[in-house]
Amino acid sequence: MQNLTLSWQSAGAVGAAVYAASVLTRRSGRVGAGLVLREAATVIGLFALWQFAGQLSVMGTQDAVTRGEWIWNTERTIGLPSEYTLQHWVLPHPWLVQGANYYYATMHFGAMVALLAWVFLRHRESYTWVRTTLILVTAASLAVQLVPVAPPRLLPGGGMVDTALVYGQSVYGTTVAGLQADSYSAMPSVHVAWCVMVAVAVVRISPSRWRWLIVAHPVITVAVVVVTANHFWLDGVAAVVLLLLSYLVQWLARRLLGRRDGDGEGRPPRKVADPRTVSEPVG
């Protein structure tokens, strides 16, 4: 089975093609469709940057395992559940393991694209908030990931199984020298940051009483990243902290700039009535 995700080169090429299509679409008069394609190109380009940055490092990978072991030992010290135990509950069920691998490889990007499309098309007033949050939390995560940290699946003697490698579903490539640097970008978990962001956005923006069902996405994602041995619990905790900081930065920016298009709570702007739909007073 082939790799389940796009390389940064492939993602960059797709993003460029989509952006070109957006320009042509807008020039043909279909402005709305062109804007959707432009935003899609932006997100794909961000994904390509994430893939590319995962191969960079400000330090050698030789200490990545040591850092991973430190996280593992710290979790045991503070009493967090063992990732090893959770994974070995699932390993006897191949269909569940393969499903977790697919979820890890596809839902991360798919759910974010679906969120951005939904907000852009149905709740445009909240789109800037959502997209800015995505950029901030992703950039912060990439900055931290420049310090390589080995995931549980790469800890020698840890007993964790690289489930994606076993079933040929790995999203990580290899080089002649071995693993790529993105295999050591465990801390923080961008998967967790994005899935929590999706849930927060849906709950804050959607008026539907069913919106709380989206909470299942981060719950499943956290379980998946642990079961597949791609992340520690603390990788997810660090990701949520960065997400909260991205909300805080936006709230502070609005306060400093005196903007009044939000509610001052780090939330999306409130809906404002379209002046075209407001009747002029008679007389």
Secondary structure as GFF3:
##gff-version 3
##sequence-region A 1 283
A	DSSP	alpha_helix	8	27	.	.	.	ID=ss1
A	DSSP	alpha_helix	31	53	.	.	.	ID=ss2
A	DSSP	three_ten_helix	61	63	.	.	.	ID=ss3
A	DSSP	alpha_helix	64	78	.	.	.	ID=ss4
A	DSSP	alpha_helix	83	90	.	.	.	ID=ss5
A	DSSP	alpha_helix	94	122	.	.	.	ID=ss6
A	DSSP	three_ten_helix	124	126	.	.	.	ID=ss7
A	DSSP	alpha_helix	127	145	.	.	.	ID=ss8
A	DSSP	three_ten_helix	152	154	.	.	.	ID=ss9
A	DSSP	alpha_helix	163	166	.	.	.	ID=ss10
A	DSSP	beta_strand	174	175	.	.	.	ID=ss11
A	DSSP	beta_strand	178	179	.	.	.	ID=ss12
A	DSSP	three_ten_helix	181	184	.	.	.	ID=ss13
A	DSSP	alpha_helix	190	205	.	.	.	ID=ss14
A	DSSP	three_ten_helix	211	215	.	.	.	ID=ss15
A	DSSP	alpha_helix	216	227	.	.	.	ID=ss16
A	DSSP	alpha_helix	233	257	.	.	.	ID=ss17
A	DSSP	three_ten_helix	275	277	.	.	.	ID=ss18
###
